[in-house]
Amino acid sequence: MTTEIYRDAWGIPHLRAGSAADLARAQGLVTARDRAWQLEVERHRAQGTSASFLGGSALAWDRFARRARLDDTARHCFAELVRRDPETARWVRAYVDGVNEGLAGSTAPEFARTGLTPGRWEPWTPLRVWLATHILFAGFPAKLWREQVAAHLGPDAIGLFAADGPGTSGSNGWLVGGERTVTGQAVIAGDPHRWIEDPGVYQQIHLSCPEFDVVGLAVPGVPGIAHFGHTGTVAWAITNAMSDYQDLYRERLRRTGAGVEALDPDGEWRRAARHTETVEVAGEDPVEVEVIETGRGPVIIGGPEGLDGDPADQSGLPVAISLRYPPRVTGDLGFTALLPLLRARRVADVDRAFDQWAEPVNVVQAADTEGGVLHRVAGRVPLRAGTNSLRVVPAWEPGHEWRGWHATPRAGLTDGVAVMANQRGPAAPLGVEFAPPHRADRITALLAGKERWSAAGMPAIHTDTHLASATPLLDRLAALDDLTPEAAALRDRLLGWDRRMDAGSADAALYAAVRGAVVRRLAAHPAFAALTTPPVYPEVFQPWLALVPRVGFALEHLLRAGELFGVDRPAAVRAAIEEVALRPPAGVWGDTHRLAPWRALEPEQPYDEPGLSGDHDCVLCTSGVPGLTDRAARGPAARYVWDLARREDSRWVVPLGASGVPGSPHHRDQLPLWLAGDLVPVVTDWTTMQKECDV
């Protein structure tokens, strides 16, 4: 059978082939045609060579990628995939063949601007891209922050800052069982919250062959449809489980004539693997990177001599910290799950497929046309001491080793629904920090407001802007007296506000201004002075160590705590509202809360940054950094509604468009819909599409 490529009205690719391997090749080909620049950026980031054409701004990431041994881990995982699951390995190779075919002769304008020529993808490159995309997903650098808090404020202070912080990714997801829908069949809906990137991190695609017919959201550079898919008879979706499955170890290292040795828990010094790599930097001299790996894992911070400019920690020992992460230990990235997901017909098939999942650790929701439902955690979380999950632990002390894997918890539906929004839920035994419950509680309350739901009703939940986390600050405002007339009027206005963070709301802008002023005043208090200057850890970890964002995302805890190291919180709130009353924002929330997508290369013709509704703790989760900026770089990277009654009644949307090519009519054509909360129909009728070519 000829492999055919079709497009619908939104430029979304629909691929039809005679076999899974032919389909994988076509997926790689069309992805390279639509996303050539994005694929090459991801390939270089994954192998630690992005500074070679992006310059010094990319060097910090490249250093981390080299030191964490992402490339070597991906090669090892692919070799294990060949051994354990040769069919999937051949399927991945077919995808890579398509990528290489599509990249050949690419005329994406970014290549000319940077002088970059598309390179060749290797069979393990998709695994490398997956690993690089998710290595920071579980937020292990938060352990560095907790070390700082414990060192300067004491261990009990760690909980004050426990919140979904600036470096994590989350999602909303909900499953409505057939007993709660107008059709009698389940509906699954949600939106993954990630960095909004241009091109987007998700690719809408339709894959069809005699074995399966699936629509879903693919990760560009990775074959199949991993996170969100609908086969016609079963659909699935995921949210971040907020589990802790990566450990940091403080190492004792010493140089010898033969190389580097590390002190192991049994008191013996053992040889560590060591070599150097050279990172090319556009416009600058090359940089040498020393790569060291102990029995725990790769050393990602410091070394035998400690850190540049700060060689010793509080104990006086040189700083060296290693990272232990599951694929480095097991040689398995979970790619064995990908083909079974495409072939799934029932919930039981999805369940078995996710038994093979590795990372990131997710909560899975699935439903089928026979009434089956699934709500479970999937992925590998090591069994080890509780202190491993909280802090950086000493590598030379026994008791911090991994001792197998946790069983993945399962849950059911409550009143016919299941809601996950990164709150404590089925994954609670596997993690430390979870998102505040506001999004999950709000979705649950909205679903309870109607006895029967349809797919068409879900966008109203996607776009809800109620901000429950405003309560602690508003309570503090309500308790103030003796304010100036201007501040008293502002206080009264905020106390009457509907607590909706709508782009056109002047009250939302006023609340955000007061909140930001409170955050800055708390962060500037002498009680937190020791946290204002983080250790000289690599730049890639600094977002987790910055004080103002930490205060901003933990503001609820800090305002509600019984005592806060002598900080006069009423005085801080009073000063903040007086400050804003004196110089109030002139406009509405959307004037400053604007979309700011991440781009590897800024466009030659800058785009307007549209104003956004929502906020960090709204169901419409569009995250600025309170106290620092209202601009939002994180938010819904896609929205989906999977209807099990008729797949054709399903809907989806991405922030920009299906194409990653600037100037394409489908580069940004979904943005107005995404901003308005509207969705694009999922198309599966081949007669309504435009055939592009045979390959």
C-alpha positions in Angstrom: 0.0 0.0 0.0 1.3 3.5 -0.9 1.9 5.7 2.1 -0.4 8.8 1.8 -0.2 12.2 3.5 -3.3 14.2 3.8 -4.0 17.6 5.5 -7.2 18.9 7.1 -8.3 22.6 7.0 -5.9 23.4 9.9 -2.9 21.8 8.2 -2.9 18.9 10.6 -1.2 15.8 9.1 -3.2 12.7 8.5 -1.1 9.7 7.5 -2.2 6.4 6.0 0.1 3.5 5.3 0.2 -0.3 4.9 2.2 -1.1 8.0 3.3 0.4 11.3 6.9 0.7 10.1 5.8 2.6 6.9 3.6 4.8 9.0 6.5 5.6 11.4 8.7 6.6 8.4 5.9 8.8 7.1 5.5 10.4 10.6 9.2 11.2 10.7 9.1 12.6 7.2 6.1 14.9 7.8 7.4 16.0 11.1 10.7 17.0 9.5 8.9 18.9 6.8 6.7 20.8 9.3 9.2 21.1 12.2 12.7 20.9 10.6 14.2 23.7 12.7 12.6 22.5 15.9 13.8 18.9 15.3 17.4 20.1 14.8 17.3 22.3 17.9 16.0 19.4 20.0 18.7 17.0 18.5 21.5 19.5 19.4 20.1 20.2 22.9 19.8 16.5 23.6 23.4 15.8 22.6 24.8 19.0 24.2 25.8 20.8 21.0 23.3 23.7 20.8 25.8 26.4 21.7 27.6 25.5 18.4 25.0 27.6 16.5 23.0 29.4 19.3 26.1 30.8 21.0 27.0 31.3 24.7 23.4 31.6 25.9 23.0 27.8 25.2 26.3 26.8 26.9 24.8 26.2 30.4 22.4 23.6 29.0 25.1 22.0 26.9 27.3 21.6 30.0 24.5 20.0 31.9 23.6 17.6 29.0 27.2 16.5 28.7 27.7 16.1 32.5 24.4 14.3 32.9 25.4 11.9 30.1 22.1 12.2 28.2 23.6 11.0 24.9 25.3 8.0 26.4 22.1 7.1 28.4 20.0 7.3 25.2 22.5 5.1 23.3 22.5 2.5 26.1 18.6 2.6 26.3 18.4 2.0 22.5 20.8 -0.9 22.7 18.6 -2.4 25.4 15.6 -1.8 23.3 17.1 -3.7 20.4 17.8 -6.6 22.8 14.5 -6.6 24.6 12.0 -5.4 21.9 13.5 -5.6 18.4 10.1 -4.8 16.8 9.9 -1.4 18.5 13.6 -0.8 17.8 12.9 -1.3 14.0 9.9 1.0 14.3 12.0 3.7 15.8 14.6 3.3 13.1 11.9 3.7 10.5 10.8 7.0 12.1 14.4 8.1 12.0 14.7 7.2 8.4 11.7 9.4 7.7 13.2 12.3 9.7 16.5 12.1 7.7 14.6 12.0 4.4 12.5 15.0 5.4 15.5 17.0 6.7 17.5 16.6 3.5 17.5 19.8 1.7 15.3 21.6 4.2 14.8 25.3 3.5 13.6 26.3 6.9 14.6 30.0 7.2 16.3 29.6 10.6 19.0 27.4 9.0 20.1 30.2 6.7 20.1 32.7 9.6 22.4 30.6 11.8 24.4 29.0 9.1 23.3 25.6 10.4 23.0 22.6 8.1 20.6 19.8 9.2 22.5 16.9 10.6 21.9 13.2 10.6 19.6 11.6 13.1 20.8 8.3 14.7 18.5 5.5 15.7 18.8 6.5 19.4 18.1 10.2 18.7 14.3 10.0 19.5 15.3 8.5 22.9 17.8 11.2 23.4 15.1 13.9 22.6 12.6 12.2 25.0 15.2 12.1 27.8 16.3 15.7 27.3 12.7 16.9 27.2 11.9 15.2 30.6 15.1 15.1 32.6 14.1 18.2 34.6 10.4 17.3 34.7 10.5 15.9 38.2 12.2 19.0 39.5 15.1 17.4 41.3 16.8 20.8 41.6 14.2 21.6 44.2 16.4 19.5 46.5 19.1 22.1 46.1 16.6 24.8 47.3 15.6 22.7 50.3 19.3 22.4 51.2 19.5 26.1 51.2 16.4 26.6 53.3 17.4 24.0 55.8 20.9 25.4 56.1 19.8 29.0 56.7 16.3 28.7 58.3 16.2 25.2 59.6 14.6 22.0 58.4 11.1 23.0 59.6 11.1 25.9 57.1 11.2 23.6 54.1 7.4 23.1 54.2 6.8 26.9 54.1 8.1 26.9 50.5 6.5 23.6 49.4 4.6 24.6 46.3 4.4 24.0 42.6 7.4 26.1 41.8 8.8 27.9 38.7 10.7 25.0 37.3 8.0 22.3 37.2 5.4 21.3 34.7 1.8 20.3 35.5 -1.5 19.5 33.8 -5.2 19.4 34.3 -7.1 16.2 33.4 -10.5 14.9 34.1 -12.5 11.8 33.2 -16.3 11.9 33.2 -17.8 8.4 33.2 -20.7 7.4 31.0 -23.2 7.7 33.8 -22.5 11.4 33.9 -22.6 12.2 30.1 -25.5 12.9 27.8 -24.4 10.1 25.4 -23.8 7.4 28.0 -20.1 7.2 27.0 -17.2 8.7 28.8 -15.5 12.0 28.0 -11.8 12.7 28.8 -10.5 16.3 28.8 -7.6 18.4 30.0 -4.6 20.5 29.1 -0.9 19.8 29.7 0.9 22.8 31.3 4.4 23.3 29.9 6.6 25.9 28.6 4.9 27.5 25.6 7.3 27.1 22.8 7.4 28.3 19.2 7.1 25.8 17.5 4.8 24.0 20.0 5.8 21.1 22.1 2.9 19.0 20.9 2.0 18.0 17.3 -1.5 17.2 16.4 -1.5 14.1 14.1 -3.6 11.2 12.8 -1.9 7.8 12.2 -3.7 5.1 10.3 -2.7 1.6 9.1 -4.3 -1.8 9.1 -3.2 -2.4 12.7 -4.5 0.9 14.2 -6.1 4.2 13.6 -5.2 6.8 16.2 -5.5 10.6 16.6 -3.5 12.4 19.2 -0.7 14.7 20.4 2.8 13.6 19.5 6.1 14.9 20.8 8.0 16.1 17.7 11.1 13.9 17.4 9.5 10.9 19.0 7.4 8.3 17.0 3.8 7.4 17.9 1.5 9.1 20.3 2.5 8.7 23.9 0.6 11.2 26.1 -2.8 11.9 24.6 -4.5 9.6 22.1 -7.9 8.3 20.8 -8.1 5.0 18.8 -11.8 5.2 18.3 -12.6 2.6 20.9 -10.3 3.7 23.7 -8.8 7.1 24.7 -6.1 8.0 27.2 -4.5 11.1 28.7 -1.9 11.9 31.3 -1.0 14.5 34.0 2.3 14.9 35.8 2.1 12.7 39.0 4.6 15.1 40.8 6.5 12.0 41.9 10.1 12.0 43.1 12.2 9.5 41.2 15.6 11.2 40.9 18.2 11.6 43.6 21.1 13.9 44.3 24.1 12.7 46.2 26.9 14.7 47.7 30.1 13.0 46.7 33.6 13.0 48.2 36.0 12.9 45.3 39.8 12.9 45.0 42.2 13.0 42.2 44.8 10.3 41.8 47.5 9.6 39.3 45.0 7.4 37.5 42.1 9.7 37.5 39.3 10.4 40.0 38.1 8.3 42.9 34.8 8.5 44.9 34.2 7.4 48.5 31.6 4.7 48.6 29.2 3.8 51.5 31.4 0.9 52.5 34.3 3.3 53.2 36.3 2.3 50.1 37.6 4.7 47.5 36.7 3.5 44.0 37.7 4.7 40.6 35.1 6.9 38.9 34.7 7.1 35.2 36.2 10.2 33.8 36.8 11.9 30.5 36.7 15.4 29.0 34.5 16.7 26.2 34.7 19.9 24.1 31.7 22.1 23.6 31.9 24.3 20.6 30.4 27.8 21.1 29.5 30.0 18.2 31.5 33.2 18.2 33.6 32.2 21.2 36.4 29.8 22.2 35.5 26.1 22.7 34.9 25.0 26.3 36.2 21.9 27.9 33.8 19.9 30.2 35.0 17.3 32.6 32.6 14.4 32.8 32.7 12.2 35.9 30.5 9.4 36.9 30.5 7.6 40.3 28.6 4.5 41.4 25.6 6.7 42.1 25.5 8.5 38.8 27.0 11.4 36.7 28.4 14.3 38.7 26.4 17.3 37.5 27.7 20.0 40.0 31.2 20.7 41.0 34.0 18.1 41.2 37.1 17.2 43.1 38.0 20.8 43.6 34.5 22.0 44.2 32.8 24.9 42.4 34.4 27.8 40.6 34.4 30.7 43.0 32.9 28.7 45.9 35.0 25.5 46.3 33.6 24.3 49.6 30.2 23.8 51.2 29.3 24.5 54.9 31.3 21.5 56.0 34.4 22.8 54.3 34.4 20.0 51.8 34.6 20.5 48.0 31.2 20.5 46.4 30.4 17.6 44.1 26.9 16.4 43.5 25.8 13.5 41.4 22.5 12.6 39.8 20.9 9.2 39.9 18.0 8.8 37.5 16.1 5.6 36.5 17.0 5.2 32.7 20.7 5.6 33.6 20.3 2.7 36.0 17.9 0.4 34.0 18.7 1.2 30.4 15.0 1.6 29.8 13.1 4.8 28.7 9.7 3.0 28.4 9.6 3.0 24.6 8.2 -0.5 24.7 4.9 1.1 25.7 4.5 3.1 22.5 3.4 0.5 19.9 1.0 -1.2 22.3 -0.7 2.2 23.0 -1.3 2.7 19.3 -2.7 -0.9 19.1 -4.9 -0.5 22.1 -8.6 -1.3 21.7 -9.8 -1.4 25.3 -8.8 0.0 28.7 -7.1 -3.2 29.6 -4.7 -2.7 26.6 -3.8 0.8 27.7 -3.3 -0.5 31.2 -0.9 -3.2 30.0 1.0 -0.7 27.8 1.5 1.7 30.7 2.9 -1.2 32.8 6.0 -0.7 30.5 6.1 3.1 31.1 9.3 4.5 32.7 9.4 8.3 32.8 8.2 10.8 33.4 6.0 9.4 36.1 2.4 10.2 35.2 -1.2 9.8 36.3 -3.1 8.1 33.5 -6.8 8.3 32.8 -8.4 6.2 30.1 -11.9 5.0 29.0 -13.3 2.8 26.3 -16.6 2.3 24.5 -17.5 -0.7 26.6 -17.6 1.3 29.8 -14.1 0.5 31.0 -12.2 3.3 32.9 -8.7 3.5 34.2 -7.1 5.9 36.8 -3.6 4.9 37.7 0.0 6.0 38.2 2.5 4.8 35.6 6.3 5.0 35.7 9.3 4.0 37.8 9.8 5.4 41.3 12.7 3.8 43.3 12.3 2.5 46.8 14.8 4.2 49.1 15.1 6.2 52.3 12.7 9.1 52.8 15.6 11.6 53.1 16.6 10.9 49.5 13.3 12.5 48.4 13.8 15.6 50.5 17.5 16.6 50.3 20.9 16.0 48.9 22.2 12.9 50.7 25.8 11.9 51.5 27.0 9.3 49.0 29.6 7.9 51.5 27.0 7.0 54.1 25.1 3.7 53.9 21.3 3.7 53.7 20.7 5.8 50.7 20.8 3.1 48.0 17.9 2.1 45.7 16.1 -1.1 46.7 13.8 -1.8 43.9 10.7 0.0 42.6 7.4 1.2 44.1 4.2 -0.5 43.0 2.2 2.1 41.0 -1.0 3.2 42.9 -4.5 3.0 41.3 -7.7 4.9 42.1 -11.3 4.9 40.9 -13.9 7.5 40.1 -15.9 9.5 42.7 -19.5 10.4 41.7 -18.7 9.3 38.2 -15.6 11.5 37.7 -11.9 11.5 38.3 -9.9 14.7 38.5 -6.1 15.2 38.5 -4.4 18.5 38.5 -1.0 17.6 40.1 -2.6 17.7 43.6 -2.1 14.9 46.2 -4.0 12.0 44.8 -3.1 8.5 43.9 0.6 9.5 43.5 0.7 10.9 47.1 3.0 8.1 48.4 5.5 8.7 45.6 6.2 12.4 46.0 7.1 15.3 48.3 5.7 18.5 46.8 2.4 18.6 44.9 0.4 21.5 43.4 -2.0 23.3 45.7 -5.5 21.7 45.5 -7.2 24.8 43.9 -7.3 23.6 40.3 -8.4 20.1 41.2 -11.0 21.4 43.7 -12.4 23.9 41.1 -12.7 21.3 38.3 -14.4 19.0 40.7 -16.9 21.7 41.8 -17.6 22.7 38.2 -18.3 19.1 37.2 -20.6 18.7 40.2 -22.6 21.6 39.0 -24.2 19.6 36.2 -25.6 16.1 36.3 -24.9 15.3 32.6 -22.0 16.6 30.5 -21.2 16.6 26.8 -17.9 17.0 25.0 -19.1 20.4 23.9 -19.3 21.6 27.5 -15.7 21.0 28.4 -14.1 24.2 27.1 -16.0 26.1 29.8 -13.9 24.2 32.4 -10.7 24.6 30.4 -11.0 28.3 30.6 -12.2 28.9 34.1 -10.4 31.8 35.7 -11.5 31.7 39.4 -8.4 32.2 41.7 -9.0 30.5 45.0 -5.5 31.1 46.1 -6.2 34.8 46.5 -8.0 34.1 49.8 -5.0 34.4 52.2 -3.9 37.8 50.8 -7.5 39.1 50.7 -8.0 38.0 54.3 -4.9 39.9 55.3 -6.2 43.0 53.5 -9.6 42.7 55.2 -7.9 42.8 58.6 -6.1 46.1 58.0 -7.3 49.4 59.4 -5.9 53.0 59.5 -5.2 53.0 55.8 -5.0 56.2 53.7 -8.3 56.9 51.9 -6.8 55.7 48.6 -5.5 52.4 50.1 -8.8 51.9 51.9 -10.7 52.3 48.7 -8.4 49.9 46.9 -8.8 47.4 49.7 -12.6 47.6 49.6 -12.6 47.2 45.8 -10.5 44.1 46.0 -12.7 42.6 48.7 -15.6 43.0 46.3 -13.7 41.5 43.4 -15.1 38.3 41.9 -11.7 36.7 42.1 -11.6 36.0 38.3 -8.3 36.6 36.5 -9.8 37.7 33.2 -7.7 39.4 30.7 -10.1 42.4 30.6 -10.4 42.8 34.4 -9.0 45.9 36.0 -9.6 44.4 39.4 -7.4 41.4 38.5 -4.6 43.8 37.5 -4.9 45.5 40.8 -4.9 42.3 42.8 -1.8 41.1 40.9 0.0 44.4 41.5 -0.7 44.1 45.3 0.4 40.5 45.3 3.6 41.3 43.5 4.4 44.1 45.9 3.8 41.8 48.9 6.1 39.2 47.4 8.9 41.6 46.9 8.6 43.0 50.4 8.6 39.6 52.0 11.6 38.5 49.8 13.5 41.6 50.8 13.0 41.0 54.6 16.3 40.5 56.5 15.0 37.1 57.7 15.5 35.7 54.2 18.7 37.6 53.4 20.8 34.5 53.3 18.6 33.1 50.5 18.9 36.1 48.3 22.3 34.9 46.9 22.1 31.3 45.8 25.2 29.1 45.6 27.2 29.3 42.4 25.6 26.2 41.0 25.3 25.9 37.3 23.0 28.3 35.6 20.5 25.7 34.5 19.5 25.2 38.2 19.1 28.8 39.1 15.3 29.0 38.5 14.8 26.7 41.4 17.1 28.8 43.7 15.8 32.3 43.1 14.1 33.7 46.2 11.5 36.0 44.6 9.8 33.2 42.6 10.0 30.9 45.6 8.2 33.5 47.7 5.7 34.2 44.9 4.6 30.6 44.5 4.6 29.9 48.2 2.8 33.1 49.2 -0.3 31.2 50.6 1.9 29.2 53.0 3.9 32.3 54.0 0.8 34.4 54.7 -0.9 31.6 56.7 2.0 30.3 58.7 1.6 30.9 62.5 4.9 32.6 62.7 7.4 33.6 60.0 10.8 34.3 61.5 9.7 37.6 63.0 8.4 39.0 59.7 5.6 41.5 60.3 3.3 40.4 57.6 0.5 42.9 58.3 3.1 45.6 57.9 4.3 44.2 54.6 0.7 43.9 53.2 -0.1 47.4 54.5 3.0 48.8 52.7 2.1 46.9 49.5 -1.4 48.2 49.2 -0.3 51.8 50.0 2.3 51.4 47.3 -0.2 50.3 44.7 -2.8 52.8 45.8 -0.3 55.5 45.1 0.7 54.2 41.7 -2.1 51.8 40.5 -1.8 49.9 37.2 -3.5 52.0 34.5 -5.0 49.1 32.6 -6.3 45.6 32.8 -4.7 42.2 33.6 -4.1 41.3 30.0 -2.0 44.5 29.5 0.8 42.9 31.5 -0.2 39.2 31.6 1.0 38.4 28.1 2.0 35.3 26.2 5.8 35.0 25.9 6.7 31.8 24.1 10.2 30.4 24.3 12.1 30.4 21.0 15.6 29.1 20.3 15.9 32.0 17.8 13.9 35.2 17.9 11.9 35.8 14.8 13.1 38.4 12.3 9.6 40.0 12.4 8.6 40.1 16.1 5.0 38.9 16.9 2.7 40.7 19.2 2.4 39.1 22.6 -1.4 38.7 23.2 -2.9 39.4 26.6 -4.0 36.3 28.6 -6.7 35.4 31.1 -5.9 33.0 33.9 -3.1 32.7 36.5 -0.9 30.1 38.1 -3.6 28.5 40.4 -6.6 29.0 38.0 -7.8 26.0 36.0 -6.8 28.3 33.1 -3.2 28.0 34.3 -1.1 30.7 32.6 1.9 31.3 34.8 3.8 34.5 35.3 6.2 34.8 38.2 4.5 36.9 41.0 6.8 39.6 42.2 9.0 39.4 39.1 6.9 39.4 35.9 3.3 39.0 34.7 4.5 37.7 31.3 3.6 34.1 31.0 6.0 31.6 29.5 4.1 28.6 30.8 0.5 27.5 30.2 -1.7 25.0 28.3 0.6 23.6 25.6 -2.6 21.9 24.1 -6.2 21.3 25.0 -8.1 18.2 24.2 -11.6 16.7 24.6 -11.8 12.9 23.8 -15.4 11.8 23.2 -15.9 8.0 23.4 -19.4 8.2 21.9 -18.1 9.6 18.5 -14.5 10.3 18.0 -15.6 12.9 15.4 -17.1 14.9 18.2 -13.7 15.2 19.9 -11.9 18.5 19.9 -8.4 19.9 20.3 -6.2 23.0 20.0 -2.6 24.0 20.3 -1.3 27.5 21.2 0.0 28.4 17.8 -0.5 26.0 14.9 0.3 22.7 13.2 3.3 24.1 11.3 6.6 25.2 12.7 7.5 27.2 9.5 7.3 31.0 9.9 5.1 32.4 7.2 3.1 29.2 6.8 -0.7 29.8 6.9 -0.8 27.2 9.7 2.0 28.6 11.8 -0.2 30.6 14.1 -3.8 30.0 12.9 -5.0 28.3 16.0 -3.8 31.1 18.3 -7.0 33.1 18.2 -9.0 29.9 19.1 -6.6 29.0 21.9 -6.9 32.5 23.3 -10.7 32.4 23.2 -11.0 28.9 24.6 -12.3 27.4 21.4 -11.3 24.0 19.9 -10.7 22.6 16.5 -12.7 19.5 15.4 -10.9 16.2 15.3 -11.2 15.1 11.7 -11.0 11.4 10.7 -13.1 11.4 7.5 -10.5 11.0 4.7 -13.0 12.4 2.1 -13.0 15.8 3.8 -9.2 16.2 3.7 -6.8 17.4 1.0 -4.3 14.9 -0.2 -0.8 16.3 -0.2 1.3 13.5 -1.6 2.3 9.8 -1.7 5.7 8.8 -0.2 
